[in-house]
């Protein structure tokens, strides 16, 4: 399965996030998945790529040409594709993936997640979306989304468009069995 991972590019974050996401990348590769991501060698993007590479997995990096500078991109991508814009980058990552995982990040990560979530709400795809909530990083975001439901800015069903995990094995099991889960839910209706 091609799994797209959205995450931080900052190297200043706490090492516990780096270790958690690198371990996620290792497990992805060990379970036979290919990483699709933004191509960076830094932050959590670099961590997931190092994990996948360490376990012998395949990596598709997708990056805008203006990021093509020494040391910016992960040097061991199986394939590195260039785009002209950040918008095009998101589109290519979506098109090349069968599942999406968000790990801790900042503005760019939030942008990627909310766009893919919006597209799922609009029935433009039905890919599993999983959040790796390492160290409780996304607790406040989850609360914000629940508040949006409580105050009727969005329907409660939107909270079912993604799943939040603290355990990487449970996260990977979810994305691997998502189609089966959807078929069971549909047959129960």
Backbone torsions as a table, in degrees:
resi	resn	phi	psi	omega
1	UNK	NA	139.9	174.4
2	UNK	-88.8	113.9	-177.8
3	UNK	-110.3	120.5	176.5
4	UNK	-85.6	130.4	177.2
5	UNK	-117.7	125.2	173.6
6	UNK	-102.6	134.6	179.0
7	UNK	-170.4	178.1	-175.7
8	UNK	-64.8	149.7	173.1
9	UNK	-110.4	1.0	-177.8
10	UNK	-77.8	137.2	175.5
11	UNK	-91.2	-2.3	-175.7
12	UNK	-87.9	-3.8	-176.1
13	UNK	-74.3	161.0	-179.3
14	UNK	-59.0	139.5	-178.0
15	UNK	-58.5	-27.5	-178.9
16	UNK	-61.1	-34.3	176.7
17	UNK	-68.6	-42.3	179.4
18	UNK	-58.2	-49.0	-178.7
19	UNK	-63.2	-43.1	-179.0
20	UNK	-62.5	-43.3	-176.1
21	UNK	-77.2	-33.4	174.5
22	UNK	-63.3	-40.3	177.4
23	UNK	-64.6	-37.1	175.6
24	UNK	-60.8	-45.1	178.6
25	UNK	-60.5	-42.5	177.1
26	UNK	-58.6	-47.4	-178.7
27	UNK	-65.0	-36.4	176.5
28	UNK	-58.0	-48.9	-178.7
29	UNK	-66.2	-42.2	179.6
30	UNK	-61.7	-28.7	179.1
31	UNK	-91.5	6.6	172.7
32	UNK	88.7	16.6	-178.2
33	UNK	-94.6	151.8	174.9
34	UNK	-102.4	136.6	177.6
35	UNK	-83.8	132.1	170.0
36	UNK	-118.6	123.4	-176.4
37	UNK	-159.8	-177.3	-173.4
38	UNK	-75.5	2.3	171.4
39	UNK	85.7	-4.5	-174.1
40	UNK	-73.8	150.3	174.3
41	UNK	-93.2	-1.0	-170.8
42	UNK	-113.4	162.8	174.8
43	UNK	58.8	-146.3	-179.1
44	UNK	-76.5	-22.9	173.1
45	UNK	-64.5	-46.6	177.0
46	UNK	-63.9	-36.9	-179.1
47	UNK	-63.4	-47.6	-179.5
48	UNK	-64.3	-38.6	178.7
49	UNK	-65.4	-42.3	177.5
50	UNK	-61.4	-40.7	178.7
51	UNK	-62.9	-46.5	179.2
52	UNK	-63.2	-45.2	179.8
53	UNK	-61.6	-44.9	-179.6
54	UNK	-56.9	-36.6	-178.9
55	UNK	-91.1	7.9	175.4
56	UNK	80.3	20.1	-178.6
57	UNK	-85.3	172.6	179.1
58	UNK	-95.2	146.1	-175.3
59	UNK	-134.3	124.1	172.4
60	UNK	-108.5	110.4	176.1
61	UNK	-96.6	135.9	-179.8
62	UNK	-127.3	117.4	-172.4
63	UNK	-142.2	146.3	175.5
64	UNK	-70.2	149.4	-178.1
65	UNK	-56.1	-32.4	-177.6
66	UNK	-70.4	-9.0	172.9
67	UNK	-91.8	1.5	-177.6
68	UNK	-80.5	72.8	177.4
69	UNK	-128.6	157.0	-177.0
70	UNK	-52.3	127.9	174.1
71	UNK	82.3	-5.9	-177.6
72	UNK	-78.9	-44.1	-176.4
73	UNK	-94.6	149.8	179.1
74	UNK	-67.5	124.5	-172.3
75	UNK	-74.5	-11.2	-175.1
76	UNK	-111.4	25.7	174.2
77	UNK	-63.1	136.3	174.7
78	UNK	-63.1	-37.8	177.5
79	UNK	-145.2	137.7	176.9
80	UNK	-125.2	119.0	179.1
81	UNK	-108.6	143.1	179.5
82	UNK	-107.4	142.0	173.8
83	UNK	-120.3	168.2	178.6
84	UNK	-88.6	-29.2	-175.6
85	UNK	-134.6	165.8	174.7
86	UNK	-66.5	-36.9	179.0
87	UNK	-62.8	-43.6	178.0
88	UNK	-63.8	-38.5	178.5
89	UNK	-57.4	-48.3	179.4
90	UNK	-60.5	-42.5	-179.1
91	UNK	-63.2	-44.5	-179.8
92	UNK	-66.1	-40.8	177.4
93	UNK	-60.5	-42.9	178.8
94	UNK	-63.2	-46.4	-177.9
95	UNK	-63.7	-30.5	-176.2
96	UNK	-90.9	0.7	-175.0
97	UNK	-118.4	156.7	176.9
98	UNK	-111.7	-8.1	178.4
99	UNK	-154.8	156.8	-178.9
100	UNK	-129.2	134.1	176.9
101	UNK	-126.1	131.0	174.2
102	UNK	-107.8	127.6	173.1
103	UNK	-109.5	167.9	-176.6
104	UNK	-50.2	142.1	-179.0
105	UNK	-168.8	-162.9	-174.9
106	UNK	-126.7	-144.4	-172.2
107	UNK	-54.3	-47.7	-179.7
108	UNK	-62.8	-40.8	179.0
109	UNK	-64.8	-44.9	178.5
110	UNK	-61.1	-43.1	178.9
111	UNK	-58.3	-48.4	-179.1
112	UNK	-61.4	-45.9	-178.9
113	UNK	-62.8	-50.1	-176.1
114	UNK	-68.1	-29.9	175.0
115	UNK	-67.8	-45.4	-178.8
116	UNK	-67.8	-33.5	176.6
117	UNK	-67.5	-43.8	178.3
118	UNK	-61.8	-43.0	179.3
119	UNK	-63.0	-35.3	177.1
120	UNK	-69.4	-42.0	177.5
121	UNK	-58.9	-36.5	-179.6
122	UNK	-84.5	7.4	178.4
123	UNK	62.2	33.5	176.3
124	UNK	-87.9	-12.8	172.7
125	UNK	-160.1	166.3	175.2
126	UNK	-134.2	45.2	179.9
127	UNK	-84.9	148.6	174.0
128	UNK	-66.1	138.9	176.3
129	UNK	-121.3	122.0	-178.6
130	UNK	-125.8	142.1	176.7
131	UNK	-109.0	126.2	174.2
132	UNK	-93.2	101.4	-172.8
133	UNK	-88.7	60.1	179.9
134	UNK	-62.1	132.6	177.9
135	UNK	57.6	23.7	179.6
136	UNK	69.1	19.3	-175.0
137	UNK	-54.3	-38.4	-174.7
138	UNK	-96.2	10.4	179.3
139	UNK	-55.9	-45.7	-178.0
140	UNK	-66.9	-37.3	178.2
141	UNK	-66.5	-41.1	178.2
142	UNK	-61.0	-42.7	178.0
143	UNK	-62.7	-40.0	177.9
144	UNK	-60.5	-43.8	179.9
145	UNK	-66.6	-38.8	176.5
146	UNK	-64.5	-38.3	176.6
147	UNK	-63.5	-38.4	177.2
148	UNK	-60.8	-36.3	176.7
149	UNK	-71.5	-48.6	-178.5
150	UNK	-56.5	-37.5	-177.6
151	UNK	-96.1	12.5	172.8
152	UNK	63.1	32.3	171.5
153	UNK	-83.2	-20.3	175.9
154	UNK	-150.8	154.9	180.0
155	UNK	-74.4	151.6	-179.6
156	UNK	-58.9	-29.3	-179.8
157	UNK	-59.1	-26.6	-179.9
158	UNK	-64.3	-25.4	177.0
159	UNK	-71.0	-13.3	178.5
160	UNK	-92.1	-1.3	-179.4
161	UNK	-76.9	-12.2	-179.6
162	UNK	-145.8	168.4	174.9
163	UNK	-133.2	147.5	-178.3
164	UNK	-111.8	133.5	-175.6
165	UNK	-134.1	145.9	169.6
166	UNK	-105.6	-12.9	-178.4
167	UNK	-110.4	122.1	-176.3
168	UNK	-66.4	-31.9	179.3
169	UNK	-67.1	-42.4	177.7
170	UNK	-65.0	-39.1	178.2
171	UNK	-60.7	-49.2	-178.0
172	UNK	-66.3	-37.8	176.4
173	UNK	-61.7	-39.4	178.6
174	UNK	-61.2	-50.3	-177.9
175	UNK	-68.1	-32.1	-179.7
176	UNK	-70.8	-31.1	-175.9
177	UNK	-107.7	9.4	-174.1
178	UNK	-55.8	-47.6	-179.5
179	UNK	-60.4	-39.8	177.7
180	UNK	-64.8	-42.5	179.4
181	UNK	-62.8	-41.6	-179.7
182	UNK	-64.8	-41.7	179.9
183	UNK	-64.1	-39.4	177.9
184	UNK	-65.1	-43.6	179.9
185	UNK	-63.4	-40.6	179.1
186	UNK	-66.1	-37.5	-179.0
187	UNK	-71.9	-22.6	178.0
188	UNK	-79.3	-15.2	-178.5
189	UNK	-76.8	NA	NA
